[in-house]
Amino acid sequence: MRNATLAEPPIFRLESEVGAHLTLASDTTAVAHIFVLETDIIRLVVLPQGQFRHPRSWTVAPGQEDTPLEGRDRFDLSGFRCPPFALDASDPLRLKVETDRLRLEIALENLSCRWSVRRDDAWIAMAEDRPTQAYNFGWWGEAVRHYLRREPSEQYFGLGERSGALNRAGRRFRLSNLDAMGYDAKTSDPLYKHIPFYITRRPHHQAAIGLFYDTLSDCSFDFGCEHSNYHGPYRKFDADHGDLDLYMIAGPEVGEIVRRFTWLTGRPMATPLWALGFSGSTMSYTDAPDADAQMAGFLDKITQWQIPCQSFHLSSGYTSIGAKRYVFTWNRDKFPDPEAFIARFNQAGVKLIANIKPALLTDHPQYQAAAKQGLFLHDAEGAPVLEQFWDFPGSYLDFTNPAAIAWWQEHVQTALLDLGIAATWNDNNEYEVENPKALAHGFGQPFPAAEMKPLQTLLMLRASKVAQSAHAPDRPPFLVSRAGAAGMQRYAQTWSGDNFTSWDTLKWNIPMGLGLALSGVSNSGHDIGGFAGPRPEPELFLRWIGFGVFLPRFSIHSWNSDRTVNEPWMYEDRMAEVQALMRLRQTLIPYLAHLLDRYRQEFEPVTRPLFYDFPNEAANWVEETDFMLGSAVLVAPVIEPGQDQRRVRLPLGADWTDYWRGERFVGGQVVTVPAPLDRPPFFLRLGDPSADYLSKAP
């Protein structure tokens, strides 16, 4: 057995074929595995040292509600059909694996792969390893690397919520979950979520293929920023830790890939109807010394202004003393009687979604007891590791420790659910673990916590969901989470984090949300009006509401730098327009509920770019702000100030009607329609039965 060198890459051979699993051995320690999982999914695993460094997955759950708590063994093929396939091993230097829809060809001398998808009766090459050093066989330490050829015309979509254009070509992204308050929606990176999945499309073939790297390590994607004279044009994936475990998903249509990837990472949670109404929120109320009175004032205001409101995101000020947040405690000076406060909201039909955080500050009343029980990420001596958390040192709970999970679930129950809280808002859960000495329990197999930070986020969500399900087994649990990873749709609704108040944010939050929906996470929204920065001017505020009414999460939330508060009534002279938009939201709820049910049952995204439903028009691949809400509604948000009309290009292949005026249009033309502040432009697709869930204009 020799060591691989730069001059002598490994030479592989087919060692075994057991059902859907092929094993390739080499003349070094390197081993590769091929799994034919579905006619449209072939998985490639490359292990330079012959073994998995992280042998379990928490992201792959094909069509299932969840993974095992301790993770899914990476050799476990349950949930996959593992269909028959053709294997051609007649050439000792090449190997070909083929299903009805996807073909993998491998040059065995240096493990050079090419993936092709079938379109009609032809095979179309969609992804090829670059010919030089496509994988890391010890040449760059232990980091995981994968290099693919790059064609100049290729388009790339996905990676969850990313800033800037929906097409990621020409950019580099870092997936390392970060509390990015006030981010620039056009340029900031990294952000809150970790979804190492993207779609490659080659326009001249009008075909696409999906790539999912099953890792929870910090990782990067480069789509043409990096150039090297020695390797030709390429794109690359690299991860700091873990293994190369790649799922290739055949198209040829983008929609097929999106639905299959969502299925691959697990069935989306059920969403109760009440969670689709307007949800109030602001940090200002609960941070105020008279928080109980501030919250009571909110109930008075929604009654006064006749604002339909079904829930309220209860910010962490209910746990605060000064500037510090103490999860699972109630500040009795602010809330003298939490039970009565919660009951008052429940009686008003407004369910409370309480903010909870996965770290305890060192002066938290329960910190020392939790430390003695070993509930935190710890060092080699078992001492809690300290990290910066909300302007003060604290320690993260370790959700790979069953004792920490039990502690968390007990406190969700006793501090919140038993008092009448309806749901949990899992916040500040990016797990920004910087200390390389921090260890996770690992369900009895410790590992450096920094190697799989998003795992803690997923397991936090799971623990909260289990607690809520146990408390009310007859009702679907509802959770909200800021951070997440591939598969988070199994647990929670999400949003794009602490955005900045500006017209630019309104514009660029749209492709950010669409990229997230293309990446399996479609139950989402944005902080309407902007979270950080100055108060939004009236026009911007109304345009943001007019966009937000179309999204599953519909919440006005803020922490304005000028100490103002984003509220529906913040501009009393504009309340007629706000009330009209709130009525529109109520009208949309049955349709949104239908779409979320399709999302759960059929894995179909709720919001999607125009090219998802209309792939044959080139213009749909560059449009970034108009989008489809399900298959029946085309939304055309107004994203610039001073506009009272909106030019809209209606996709070819359907006929459309202006929802507000009832005027009909043939697709394939550009129309100009009125765009008053209280009537955001949108169109119904004629003949689509889903439109029946929409009643007439309110």
N, C-alpha and C positions, 0 to 999 in steps of 0.2 A: 504494500500500500504506500503510494508516494504522496508527497505534499503537492498541491496545485501551485504552480508558479505563473508569473505573467506570460512566460513563453509557452507554457504547457498547461492549458486549461484541462479540466477533467474530461475523460472520455467515458461516456455512459453506455450502458447496455440494458436491454430489457431483462430483468431478473425474474419477475413473477407477474402473473395475471390471475387475480382472484375476484371473480365477479366484476364489479364496476371499478376495481382498484388495480392499477398497474404500478409496479415498483421498478424504478430505474436505479441500478447500482453503478458505481464508477470505479476507476482505478485510484481514487483518493477516498477520503472519508465521506465525500458528498453523496447524497441520495436525493432522488426526486420521486415524487408521487403524483400520479394522475388519477383523478376520480371523474368518471362519467356519471353525473348526478341526474341530469335531465337531458332531453333532446336539445335544450337550449342553454345548458350550463355544463361546462367542463372546468374542473378545478386543477390547478397546478401548484404543487408545494415543492420548494427548493430548500434543502437543508444542507448547508456546507459541511456541518459536522455530523450529519447523519441522524440527528435527533431534534425534536422540537425543544426549543428553549421555553416556550409557553405552550404547554400541551393541551390547553383548554380554551374554548371560545365562549364568550357571553353575547356575541352579536348575531350568530347564525341560529335561526329558529324557523326552519322552513314551514310557513303556513301555520305556525304554532303560537300559542299564547305567551310562551316564555321558554327560557333555557332552564336546565337544572340550576339550583342555587350555586353549586360549586363549579358551574360551567359545563359546557358540552365537550366531551372528548373529541379531539380533532379527527380521530379515525371513525367516529360515530356517523353512520350514513342514514340513520333513521329519519323519516320524513321525506326522503328523496325516492323517486321511482326507480332510479338506476336502470334505465332502459337498455335494450340491446344496442350494440354499436359494432361498427366494422373496425377491425384492427389489421393493419398491414405492417408486418415486421419482416418482410422478405428481404429488404435491403439492410445489411448489418450497420450501415451508416445513417439510416433514416428510419423514422417511425411515423405512422399516420394513424390517427384516431378520428373516427367520423361517425356522427349521428345524422339524422335527417336534416338538421339545421345548423350544425356547427362542426367545423373540422379543425383539428390541431395537427400540425406537421412539425416534427422535431428533427433537427440535425444533431445526432448523438455525440459528435466529436467535441462540441463545446456547449451543448444544450442551447441551441438556437431555435426559437419557436416562431411559428407563424399561425395565426388564427384567421379562419375564413368563415363567412356566413353565407347561407344559401338564400338567394333572392330569385324567385321563380325557379328556373332550371339551371341557374348558373351559380358558381362559387365565386365570392368576392373576397379578396384578401383585405382584412380590416385592421390587423395589428401584426407587426413583425418586430422581433427583437433586433436591436442594432447588431451588426456583425462582430463588433469588438466589445468584449467584456460586458455582456448584457446583465450578468449577475455577479454578486460578490463572493468569490471563492477564496476569501482570505486576503484579497488585495487591498482592502480598505478597512482593516480591522474586523470588528464583529458587526458593523452596521449592515442593515439590509438595504440592498440597492437593486433596482430594476430599470434598465434602459431600453426604450423602444425607438424604432425609427420614427421620424416626424416628417410628415408631408406638409408643405407650406399652406395648403388649403384646409387642413384639418380643423374641425371645430371641437371644443371640449366643454361639456356641461356637467354640473354637479358639484361635488365636494361640500354639499350642504349650504349653510349660509356663508357666503363670501361677499366681500365688497366688490363694487364695480360692475362691469358688464357681465351678462349672463354667460357669454362665450368666454371661457378662461384662456383662450389662446394668447400667447405672448406674455403671460404672467407667471409668477412664482408664488406659491402659497405655503404657509406653515400651519399645520394642524396641531395646536397646543392650546387647550382651552384656557381662556384668559378673561378676567373681569375687565372689559374694555369700555368702561363708562365714558360716554361722550364721543364715541368712535366716529371717524369719518366714513360714511357709508360708501364712498367712492374708492377709498384707498386703504383703509386700515386693515391690518392683518398681523397676528391672528385674531380670531374672535372666540365665540363661546362654545362651539360645537366641533365634534371630531367625527367626520363621516368620510373615510378614505375611499370613496366611490365616485367614478365619473364615467361619462359617456363620450366615446369618440365617434364623430361623424365625418365621413368623407363625402362632401357635397357632390362630386362628379359621379359617385356611385349611388347617391341618395340612399345610403345605408349606414347603419350605426352598430356599435358593439359596446357593451358595458364592462367595466373593470372594477372589481371590489377587492381591495387588499384587506384581509381580515386581521387587523392589528389594532391594538389600543395604545401603542407607543406614539409619542410625539413623532410626527413625520412631515415630509415636505413633498410637494409636487412642483415640477418645473415644466412648463408648456412652451418652451422656446426662448426663455430668457438666457439660458446658458448655451454657449457655443464652444466647440472645440474643433480645431483643424484636423485632429487625428481620428475623429469618430464619425464625421458627417452629421447632418441634422438629426437631433434626437430629442425626446422628452424623457423625464425620469421621475421615479418614485424612490425616496429613501426614508428609512425609519431608523431611529436611534437604537431600538432594541427589538427583540422578538424574532419573528420568522417571516419568510416570504410565503404567504398563503393567498393565492390569487384565484378568484372566481371570475371566469369569463362568461358573459351573458350575451347570447346572440340576439340580434334584432330580427330583421333589419330595421324595424321602426323604433323610434325612441320610446313611444308609448309602451310597447311590449317590454322593453328593458326596464322602464320605471316600475311597471307593475310587478315584474318578476323579482327585481331587487327588493321591493317592499315586502313581497311574499318571503323572500329568502331571509330577511332580518326580522320577521315576525308580524303577527296580526295586530293591526292598530287597536288601541283600546276603544271600548264603547264610550260614547259621549252622551251624558244625560241632557235632556232638552233644556233644562234651566241654565246650563253652562253656555248656551248660545245667545242668551240675552246680553244686554249691555252690562258690563261689570265696572263699577266705580273703583277708584283707587287714587291714592296720593300718599306720599310719605309724610306730607305736612300734617295731616290730621293726627296720626298716631305719635308723631314726634312732639306735638304740642303739649304743654303742661296740662291743659284741659282737654285731653284727647277724647274722653267719654262724651263731653259736650260737643266737641267738633264732629264726632261721628253721629250723634243725635241730630245735629244740624244738617248733616247730609240727608238723613231720612226726611227731615222737614222740607228740604229743598226739592227733592225728587217729587214729593207730593205737591208742593207749591207749583212747580213748573211742569207737572204731568209728564215726567220722564220715566218710561218703562225701565226698570232696573231689576235684574234677577240675582245679582251677586255683587260682592265687594271684595277686592284683594286687600286683605288686612296687612299693611306693611309692618315691618319688624319693630316699630316704635312701641308696640304694646309690651315688648320685652326689654325696653331700653331704660338705662339709668344714665343720664347724661348722654354722652356720645357712644356709649358701649351697648352692645346687644347681647342679651343672655337668653339663648334659645330655651324654650319650654318654661320660662318664668313669666309671670304677669306683674307688671308694675302697678301695684295697688293704689298708688297715689294718682295715677292717670285713670285707672279702671278699678274703682273701689269694689265693684261687684261684677266680675267678668260674666258670671252665669246670667245675671239680669241683662247685661249689655248684649250678650249673644241672643238671648231670648227675644229681646226687643227687635233685633234685626230679623230673626226667623219669623216672628209674628207679622213683620212687614213684608214678608216674602222675598227677603234679600239674604241669600246664603253667604256666609263668610268663608273665605279661602285664606287660611292663616299662613303667614310667612314663617318658614323654618330654615335654619342654617346648620351645616354639618360640622361646625367647629365650636369648641368651647374656649372662651377666653380664660387666661390663667387665674383670674379672680372670680370666675363663675362659681356660684354656690356649690355646684356638684363636680367641679373640676378634679379636686383631690381624690374623691371617691372613685371617679371614673378612671383616673390614673392608676389607682391601686388595683383596679379590676383589669387593667391592661387593655382598655377600650380604644386607645389612640394609636395612630401610626407612631412607631417607636424606633429607637436605635438598637444596636446589638446588645446593649445591656438591659433593654426593656424600658428605658426611660422615654416619656413622651417627647416627640420631636416638635419643636416650636416653629411656627410659621407666622408671617405677618398676616393679620386678619382684621380688617376694619380699624386701622390705626392703633392696633394693640396686639401683642403676641397672644397666640392661642394654639390649640392643637386640633388636628382633624380627627374625627372619629373614623375608625377602620371598619368598613362594611364588609371586609373579607373575614371578619372575626364574628362567629355566631353570637358571642356574648354582646358585642356592640350592636348587632342587629336587634337582639332581644331588648336591650336597653332602649334603643330608639323607638321600637314599636310600643313599648310600655309607655313611654313619654308622649308619643303621638296620641295614644289612647287617653291617658289620664289628664294631660294638660290641655288637650284640645277637643277630641271627639266626645269624651264624656260630658263636656261642658256645652256641647251643641254645635261645635264647629263642623262645617259640612265637608271641607276639602283642604288639601295642603298645597301650599305654594313653596316648592323646593328651590331655594334661592342661594346665591353665592356658593354654588356647588361645582365650580370649575376645578377645584382641587389643584391649586397652584403650588404644588409641592416642589420646592427648590432644593431641599437638603438631600444630597446623594446618599446620606446615611439612613434615611427614613426607610423603615421596613414595614411591609404589610403582613398580616397574619397568614393570608393565603389559604384559609381553611386548613391550616396545619402544615402548609408548605410555604414558608415565608419567601418573599421576593422583594427586591427594591421597589418601593412604592412609586417612584418616578417612572418606572417602566410601563405602568398601565394606569395612569391617573384617571382616565374616563371610566374605568371599571368601578371606581368608588362612586361616581355619579350614577351609573346604571343601578348599582346595588342599593344606593340610597333611595332611588325612586321605587325600586322593587319593595324595599322594606316599608316605605310609606303606603304603597298600594296594598300590601298584605294587611297592614294594620287597619286600613280603612275598610277593606273587604271583610275582615273578621268582625269589625264593629257593626257593619250594616250589610250582611250577606245578601239581602234582598234588593240592594240598589247597586248600580255600577259605580265603582269608585271614580272620583275625578281628582286629577293632580295637574299641577302646572310646574314646569321646570325651566329655568333659564339655560343651564348647561345641558349637554347630552352627548350621545354618541350614536353610531349606527344601531338601530333597534330601539331607540328611545320611544318610538311611536307605540310600543307595547304598553307604555306606562303613563305618558303625560302629554298634555298640550304644551306648546312652547311659544316663545316670541323672540324677536330679534335683539333683545337685550336693551341696554341703556343708551338709546339713540340720542342724537343731538338735534335740537330744534332748528330746522332750516328747511328751505325749499329743496335744497340739494338732497337732504336726508329723505324727504318724502319721495323724491324721484328714485334714488338709488336703493331705498328699502324695497321697492317693487321687484327688481330682479333678484335681490337678496332672498326674498320670500319664495320666489319662483324656483331659484336654485335649490332651496331647501325642499320644496315639494317634489322636484325631480329626483331628490335623494332619499325618498321614502318617508319624509316627515312633512305631512300636509296639514295637520291640525295646528295652525299657528296664526300669528298676527304681529302687530307692532304696537309700541306705546304711542297712542294717538296724541298728536300735538308735539311729540318729542319729550324725552325724559329729562335730559340735561340741557342747560343753557338758559337763555332768556325766555320769557313767556312768548308763545306764538302770537303773531298779529292776528286780528279777526279773520282775514281772508285765508291765511295759512291754516288756522285752526279749523275752519269750516271745510276746507278742501281735504284736510287730513281725516276729518270725520266722514266726509263723503267717499273717501277711499276705504276707511276702516270698516264701514258697514258691510262690506262684501267679504270680509275675512272671518274664519271661524272664531278666532279670539278677537273680541271687540271691547277694548278697555282703554280708557283715558287714564294715563298714569304719568306722574311727573315728580321731579325734585328740582325746581327751577332755581337758577343761580341768583335771581333777583327776589327770591322768597315769595313769588306769586304762586298760585295754584291753578293747574289746568283742571277746570271743572266745566260741565256742560253749560253752566250759567255764568261763566267768567265774563262774558260780554252780554249783559242783559238786553241791550238793544238789538241783539242778533238772535234772540231766543226763538222767534218764529221759524227761522231757518234750522236751528238745532232741533227743534221739536219735529219738523218735517223729516229730517234725516233719521231721527230716532224711530219715527213711524215706519220709515222705509226699512230699517233693520228688522222691525217686528214682522214686516211683510216677507222678508227674506228668510226668516228662521225655518219654516218648513222645507224650503229648498236646501238650505245648508244642512239640515238634519238628514235629508235624503242623500246628499253628497257624502256626508261623514259615514253614513251606513254603507254606501258603495265603497268608500275607502276601506272600511273594516272588512267587508265581505269580498270585494273584488280587487282590492289593493289599488284602486284608481285614485290619482291625486285630486284634491279638491280644486286648487288653483293650478293653472298650468300655462306655459307660453302658448302663443297662437300656433306654433309649429307642432305642438303635441296633437292637436285635432286636425290641423291643416298643413301637412308636411310638404305639399307639392308646390307651394309658392315660395320663391326665394326670399321675398320681402318678409315673410313670417319668421325667418331665421335671424333677422337683425332687429326686429321690433322688440323693445325692452320694457315698455310701460303699459301698453294694452295687453290684456290677458283674458283667458277663458276662466270662468267660474263654473266648473263642471262642463258638460258638453253643450248646455243650452244657453249660456249667458256670456256675452262679450262685454267686458268692463273697459271703459276708456277714461281713466282718471285724469283730472286736470292738475298739472304739476308745475305750472308757472303762474305768477301773479298777473292780475289784470286781464284775465281771459273770460269772456262771456259766451264764447263759442268754442267748439272743439271739432277739428278735422279728424275723421276716423276712416281708416282704410278697412273696409269690410272684407273678410276672407272670401275667396272664391270657393265655390262648392257648396254654398248654402245661401238661402235667402234670409233676410233679417227684418225685424221690426223694432223701431224706436220704442222703448218701453213707455216713455212718458207721453209721446204724441200719437202712437199707434201707426205711424207712417211706415210703409213697407219699402224695402230696398232689395235689389238683386246684388248678390255678392260679387266681389271683384272690382268694386268702385270705391272712390273716396267721396265721403259725404261730409257736410258741415252741419252740425246740429247745435241748438242752443245748449248752454252749459251754465245755468244759474246755480248759485251756491247751494240751494236746497234741492237741486235735482241733478245729481251726478249722471253723466251720460252712460247709458248701457243699453244693450240690444239683446233681443231674444231670437234664438235660432228657430226659424219656422219649421214645424214638423217634428221637433224633438219632444218626445213625451215627457221628459224631465221638466219641461217648462210648465207643466200642469201644476207643479208644486208652488208656482208663483201666482199669487192673486193679482188683481188689478192694482194700478197705482194707488197708494194711500192718499 
